[in-house]
Amino acid sequence: MTSLQHSNVGFVGPYGSANLGDYGILINDIYDLHCNHITVFSYNYNWPKVQLDAYCTEIQVDYCVVQVKENYFFDGAIYKYSEDAILNGCRNLDEVIRYVKAIDVLIISGGGWINSFWAYRTEKIAKIATIIYLAKSLNKPIRFMTQGLGPLGEFAEWYKSLFEGVNATVPVRDKQSLVVANRELKLSAKWCPDDLLIPNQRWDNFKSVLAPIETPYVLIEPFVPMENLKNNADMIGYFSRMFYEWYGCRLFYMPFDLVHFGNEQAQYCSSLSAYADYYDISSDLFPKFEDVLALINGADFVITGRYHGLVLALSCAIPVIHIVNDICGEYGANKAYSIVEWCFANGRGSLFCAGSLLDAFVKLETQYKTIRAE
């Protein structure tokens, strides 16, 4: 996409948490488009303002938080709400309209929210849809950054209606998304790698101030429910001790989010052994991109259940074990498969797959010595 440095560029997507993948995509898109003035439509007062304040200090940033009427979206299925009903549910509609009128183009980013998995987050989807409906009605150009699409399931017709009339090609990051775009959404599409597979060079302006880790370490992103971790606490502690005794290697836990399978999990896992540590994001409130890259680049191995943990490990050419869990179902499997296929075709990194954290530890045991020798 061409530079938009002289435009007021609107961005809409799932911007409402500390998640590294979500805010990383947004800021990377802002950098890629050479934006000087942006308007971010969010569904949360704090996010992504905290991250944009850190990484976009030279850019004029306007914020518009879409608010909905209390208890309005009581039904868990977004397809039960028409365009008029969704707009009627916006509590600050006049304010939102003013912000949409002021933009020159709307960018739909965010990675992977166009699916049945996300569609049950009714209020959040309604807030995103409000901006898209208004941009269409005001004849604002609409463009997509790289998306993961589907599965849509029972929400296919609703999503098709949402994007009806949008004259833009959708860059998609997996082959299944090509099918979803063409057959279900009736949109033209082309395959592109994930936005963070080749991070914009402007990220290099931010240097990690974390103290170097002196001993070899395996970096683990714990995208695992707490109940699962507690049920396997003894084995997690055992593997930590074993790797240190056998290889002099510590386990270092790195959260990608503050609360959603994030800092609590990392802190808990590190507490199970004297040979484990974790990256505490409780004071910064989000994982800093430069810190995450520094930790990945310094690791002997990465274990992750998150898609963008996989993407960044492969981007840094660090051996990685990807936990293919059932938290995100088919949606998660599709996007992971595509990035793996691309990296193998382009000779990037070494990849192994596991079905759980304990399974990942077993695979790590069999592969670690070989990887270290290389």
C-alpha positions as CSV (number, residue, x, y, z in Angstrom):
1,M,0.0,0.0,0.0
2,T,1.3,3.5,-0.9
3,S,2.4,6.1,1.7
4,L,-0.4,7.9,3.5
5,Q,1.8,10.5,5.2
6,H,-0.3,13.4,4.1
7,S,-3.6,11.9,5.1
8,N,-5.7,11.6,8.3
9,V,-5.7,7.8,8.4
10,G,-8.3,6.0,10.5
11,F,-7.5,2.6,12.0
12,V,-10.1,0.1,13.3
13,G,-9.6,-3.4,14.7
14,P,-9.4,-5.3,18.0
15,Y,-7.5,-2.7,19.9
16,G,-8.5,-3.1,23.5
17,S,-5.9,-5.0,25.5
18,A,-2.2,-5.3,26.2
19,N,-1.7,-8.1,23.8
20,L,1.6,-7.8,21.9
21,G,0.2,-9.2,18.6
22,D,-2.7,-6.7,18.5
23,Y,-0.8,-3.6,19.3
24,G,2.3,-4.7,17.4
25,I,0.3,-5.1,14.2
26,L,-1.3,-1.7,14.6
27,I,2.0,0.1,15.1
28,N,3.7,-1.8,12.4
29,D,1.0,-0.8,10.0
30,I,1.3,2.8,11.1
31,Y,5.0,2.6,10.4
32,D,4.6,0.8,7.0
33,L,2.1,3.4,5.8
34,H,4.4,6.4,6.9
35,C,1.5,8.0,8.7
36,N,1.9,11.4,10.3
37,H,-1.7,11.8,11.4
38,I,-3.9,9.0,12.5
39,T,-7.3,8.5,14.2
40,V,-7.6,5.2,16.2
41,F,-11.1,3.9,16.8
42,S,-11.0,1.7,19.9
43,Y,-13.3,0.0,22.3
44,N,-11.2,0.7,25.4
45,Y,-10.0,4.0,26.9
46,N,-6.6,2.7,27.9
47,W,-5.6,0.6,24.9
48,P,-3.9,1.1,22.5
49,K,-3.1,4.6,23.9
50,V,-0.5,3.2,26.3
51,Q,1.4,1.6,23.5
52,L,1.0,4.5,21.0
53,D,2.3,6.9,23.6
54,A,5.4,4.8,23.8
55,Y,6.0,4.2,20.1
56,C,4.3,6.9,18.1
57,T,5.5,10.1,19.8
58,E,6.2,11.9,16.5
59,I,2.8,11.2,15.1
60,Q,-0.4,13.1,15.7
61,V,-2.8,10.7,17.2
62,D,-6.5,11.2,17.7
63,Y,-8.6,8.7,19.7
64,C,-12.3,7.8,19.4
65,V,-13.6,5.3,21.8
66,V,-16.9,3.8,20.6
67,Q,-19.3,3.4,23.5
68,V,-22.4,1.2,23.5
69,K,-25.6,1.5,25.5
70,E,-25.6,-0.5,28.7
71,N,-27.1,-4.0,28.3
72,Y,-28.0,-3.3,24.7
73,F,-26.2,-6.2,23.1
74,F,-27.6,-8.8,25.5
75,D,-27.7,-11.5,22.9
76,G,-24.5,-13.4,22.3
77,A,-24.9,-13.6,18.5
78,I,-23.8,-10.6,16.5
79,Y,-25.7,-11.8,13.4
80,K,-29.0,-11.1,15.2
81,Y,-28.2,-7.3,15.0
82,S,-28.8,-5.4,11.8
83,E,-26.8,-2.4,10.7
84,D,-29.4,0.0,12.0
85,A,-29.6,-1.9,15.3
86,I,-25.9,-1.8,15.8
87,L,-25.7,2.0,15.1
88,N,-28.7,2.5,17.4
89,G,-26.7,0.8,20.1
90,C,-23.9,3.3,19.9
91,R,-24.1,5.7,22.9
92,N,-21.9,8.4,21.4
93,L,-22.9,8.1,17.8
94,D,-22.7,11.8,17.0
95,E,-19.1,12.0,18.3
96,V,-18.1,8.9,16.4
97,I,-19.6,10.3,13.2
98,R,-17.5,13.5,13.6
99,Y,-14.3,11.5,13.8
100,V,-15.2,9.3,10.9
101,K,-16.0,12.4,8.8
102,A,-12.6,13.8,9.5
103,I,-10.5,10.8,8.2
104,D,-9.4,10.5,4.6
105,V,-9.2,6.7,4.6
106,L,-10.1,3.8,6.9
107,I,-7.6,1.0,7.4
108,I,-9.0,-2.3,8.7
109,S,-6.2,-4.0,10.6
110,G,-6.0,-6.2,13.6
111,G,-4.9,-9.5,12.2
112,G,-7.6,-12.1,13.0
113,W,-11.0,-10.9,14.2
114,I,-13.1,-11.8,11.2
115,N,-14.3,-15.3,12.3
116,S,-16.9,-17.1,14.4
117,F,-14.5,-17.3,17.3
118,W,-14.5,-13.5,17.7
119,A,-18.1,-13.0,16.7
120,Y,-19.3,-14.0,20.1
121,R,-17.6,-11.0,21.6
122,T,-20.7,-9.1,20.6
123,E,-20.0,-5.6,22.1
124,K,-16.5,-5.5,20.7
125,I,-17.5,-6.6,17.3
126,A,-20.4,-4.1,17.3
127,K,-18.0,-1.3,18.1
128,I,-15.7,-2.3,15.2
129,A,-18.7,-2.7,12.9
130,T,-20.0,0.8,13.8
131,I,-16.9,2.4,12.3
132,I,-17.1,0.3,9.1
133,Y,-20.8,1.0,8.6
134,L,-20.2,4.7,9.1
135,A,-17.2,4.8,6.7
136,K,-19.2,3.1,4.0
137,S,-22.2,5.5,4.4
138,L,-19.8,8.5,4.3
139,N,-18.1,7.1,1.2
140,K,-14.7,6.9,2.8
141,P,-12.1,4.7,1.1
142,I,-11.6,1.5,3.0
143,R,-8.5,-0.6,2.8
144,F,-7.3,-3.8,4.5
145,M,-4.0,-4.7,6.1
146,T,-3.1,-8.4,6.3
147,Q,-6.0,-10.4,7.7
148,G,-6.7,-13.9,8.9
149,L,-10.3,-14.8,7.8
150,G,-12.6,-17.5,9.1
151,P,-13.9,-19.9,9.8
152,L,-17.1,-17.9,9.7
153,G,-19.7,-20.6,10.3
154,E,-23.1,-19.2,11.1
155,F,-21.8,-15.7,10.9
156,A,-20.8,-15.8,7.2
157,E,-23.8,-13.8,6.0
158,W,-23.4,-11.2,8.6
159,Y,-19.7,-10.6,7.8
160,K,-20.5,-10.6,4.1
161,S,-23.1,-7.9,4.7
162,L,-20.6,-5.9,6.8
163,F,-18.1,-5.7,3.9
164,E,-20.6,-5.4,1.1
165,G,-19.7,-2.5,-1.1
166,V,-16.1,-2.4,0.1
167,N,-14.0,-2.1,-3.1
168,A,-10.6,-3.4,-1.9
169,T,-8.4,-6.4,-2.1
170,V,-7.8,-8.2,1.2
171,P,-4.2,-9.3,1.9
172,V,-4.6,-12.6,3.8
173,R,-2.0,-14.6,5.7
174,D,-3.2,-18.1,5.0
175,K,-4.6,-20.1,2.2
176,Q,-7.9,-20.9,3.9
177,S,-8.5,-17.1,4.2
178,L,-8.2,-16.9,0.4
179,V,-11.1,-19.3,0.1
180,V,-13.1,-17.5,2.8
181,A,-12.6,-14.1,1.1
182,N,-13.6,-15.3,-2.4
183,R,-16.4,-17.7,-1.6
184,E,-18.0,-16.4,1.5
185,L,-17.2,-12.7,1.7
186,K,-17.1,-12.2,-2.1
187,L,-14.0,-10.1,-1.7
188,S,-10.9,-10.3,-3.9
189,A,-7.8,-11.4,-1.9
190,K,-4.1,-12.0,-2.2
191,W,-1.7,-13.9,0.0
192,C,0.8,-11.9,2.1
193,P,3.0,-12.8,5.0
194,D,1.9,-11.7,8.5
195,D,2.6,-8.0,9.2
196,L,5.1,-8.9,12.0
197,L,7.0,-11.6,10.1
198,I,9.3,-8.8,8.7
199,P,8.9,-6.0,11.3
200,N,9.3,-2.4,10.1
201,Q,12.8,-1.0,10.7
202,R,11.5,1.8,12.8
203,W,11.2,-0.7,15.7
204,D,15.0,-0.7,15.7
205,N,14.8,2.8,17.2
206,F,13.7,1.3,20.5
207,K,16.4,-0.6,22.4
208,S,15.7,-3.0,25.2
209,V,17.1,-2.1,28.6
210,L,16.7,-5.5,30.1
211,A,19.7,-6.9,31.8
212,P,21.3,-9.6,29.7
213,I,20.6,-13.2,30.8
214,E,24.0,-14.7,31.5
215,T,23.1,-18.4,31.3
216,P,21.6,-20.2,28.3
217,Y,17.8,-20.2,28.4
218,V,14.7,-21.4,26.8
219,L,12.0,-18.8,26.3
220,I,8.4,-19.9,27.1
221,E,5.3,-17.9,26.3
222,P,2.7,-19.5,28.6
223,F,-0.6,-19.4,26.6
224,V,-2.1,-22.0,28.9
225,P,-5.1,-21.8,31.3
226,M,-4.1,-21.5,35.0
227,E,-6.0,-24.6,35.9
228,N,-4.0,-26.6,33.4
229,L,-0.7,-25.2,34.8
230,K,-1.7,-26.0,38.4
231,N,-2.7,-29.5,37.5
232,N,0.8,-30.1,36.0
233,A,2.8,-28.0,38.5
234,D,5.0,-30.9,39.6
235,M,6.0,-31.8,36.0
236,I,6.7,-28.2,35.1
237,G,9.0,-27.8,38.1
238,Y,10.7,-31.2,37.3
239,F,11.5,-30.2,33.7
240,S,12.9,-26.9,34.9
241,R,15.3,-28.6,37.3
242,M,16.1,-31.3,34.7
243,F,17.2,-28.8,32.0
244,Y,19.3,-26.9,34.4
245,E,21.0,-30.0,35.8
246,W,21.6,-31.6,32.4
247,Y,22.4,-28.5,30.2
248,G,22.9,-25.6,32.6
249,C,19.9,-24.0,30.9
250,R,17.2,-22.0,32.7
251,L,13.6,-21.6,31.6
252,F,12.4,-18.0,31.1
253,Y,8.7,-17.3,30.9
254,M,7.5,-14.4,28.8
255,P,3.9,-13.2,28.7
256,F,2.4,-11.7,25.6
257,D,-0.5,-10.1,27.5
258,L,-1.2,-8.6,30.9
259,V,-4.2,-10.6,31.9
260,H,-5.3,-13.0,29.1
261,F,-3.1,-16.1,29.6
262,G,-0.3,-13.6,30.5
263,N,1.6,-12.3,33.4
264,E,-0.1,-14.4,36.0
265,Q,0.8,-17.6,34.1
266,A,4.4,-16.5,33.7
267,Q,4.8,-15.6,37.3
268,Y,3.2,-18.9,38.5
269,C,5.4,-21.1,36.3
270,S,8.6,-19.3,37.3
271,S,7.6,-19.8,41.0
272,L,7.7,-23.6,40.6
273,S,11.5,-23.9,40.3
274,A,14.6,-22.0,41.5
275,Y,15.9,-22.5,37.9
276,A,13.2,-20.4,36.2
277,D,12.5,-16.7,35.8
278,Y,9.9,-14.5,34.1
279,Y,9.5,-11.2,32.3
280,D,7.3,-9.1,34.6
281,I,5.1,-6.7,32.7
282,S,3.0,-5.6,35.7
283,S,4.6,-2.1,35.9
284,D,4.8,-1.4,32.1
285,L,1.3,-2.9,31.7
286,F,2.2,-4.5,28.4
287,P,5.1,-6.5,26.9
288,K,7.5,-4.1,25.2
289,F,8.2,-5.1,21.6
290,E,11.9,-4.4,21.9
291,D,12.1,-6.5,25.1
292,V,10.3,-9.4,23.4
293,L,12.6,-9.3,20.4
294,A,15.7,-9.1,22.6
295,L,14.5,-12.1,24.7
296,I,13.7,-14.2,21.6
297,N,17.0,-13.4,19.9
298,G,18.9,-14.4,23.0
299,A,17.2,-17.7,23.5
300,D,18.4,-21.1,22.5
301,F,14.8,-22.2,21.9
302,V,11.3,-20.7,22.0
303,I,8.1,-22.5,23.2
304,T,4.8,-20.7,22.4
305,G,1.1,-21.3,22.0
306,R,0.5,-17.9,20.5
307,Y,0.5,-17.3,16.8
308,H,2.7,-14.1,17.1
309,G,5.1,-15.9,19.4
310,L,5.6,-18.3,16.5
311,V,5.8,-15.5,13.9
312,L,8.5,-13.6,15.9
313,A,10.5,-16.7,16.7
314,L,10.6,-17.6,13.0
315,S,11.3,-14.0,12.0
316,C,14.4,-14.1,14.3
317,A,15.3,-17.6,13.0
318,I,15.2,-19.1,16.5
319,P,14.2,-22.7,16.8
320,V,10.6,-22.9,18.1
321,I,8.1,-25.4,19.4
322,H,4.6,-24.3,18.6
323,I,1.9,-25.6,20.9
324,V,-1.1,-26.3,18.7
325,N,-3.8,-26.0,21.4
326,D,-7.6,-26.0,21.1
327,I,-8.1,-22.6,22.7
328,C,-8.6,-21.0,19.2
329,G,-9.7,-24.2,17.4
330,E,-9.6,-24.3,13.6
331,Y,-8.9,-20.5,13.4
332,G,-5.6,-20.9,15.3
333,A,-4.6,-24.0,13.3
334,N,-5.1,-22.4,9.9
335,K,-3.0,-19.3,10.5
336,A,-0.2,-21.3,12.2
337,Y,-0.1,-23.8,9.3
338,S,0.3,-21.0,6.7
339,I,3.2,-19.2,8.5
340,V,5.0,-22.5,9.0
341,E,4.6,-23.4,5.3
342,W,6.0,-20.0,4.2
343,C,9.0,-20.2,6.6
344,F,9.9,-23.7,5.4
345,A,9.7,-22.6,1.8
346,N,12.0,-19.6,2.5
347,G,14.4,-21.4,4.8
348,R,13.6,-19.5,8.0
349,G,14.2,-21.2,11.3
350,S,13.5,-24.7,12.8
351,L,10.0,-25.6,13.9
352,F,8.5,-28.4,15.9
353,C,4.9,-28.8,17.0
354,A,3.4,-30.0,20.3
355,G,-0.1,-30.7,21.7
356,S,0.5,-29.3,25.2
357,L,3.2,-27.6,27.3
358,L,4.3,-30.9,28.7
359,D,4.5,-32.4,25.2
360,A,6.6,-29.4,24.3
361,F,9.0,-30.1,27.1
362,V,9.4,-33.7,25.9
363,K,10.1,-32.5,22.4
364,L,12.5,-29.9,23.8
365,E,14.4,-32.7,25.6
366,T,14.9,-34.6,22.4
367,Q,15.9,-31.6,20.2
368,Y,17.8,-29.3,22.6
369,K,21.2,-31.0,22.5
370,T,21.1,-31.2,18.7
371,I,20.2,-27.5,18.3
372,R,22.8,-26.4,20.8
373,A,25.5,-28.4,18.9
374,E,24.5,-26.6,15.7
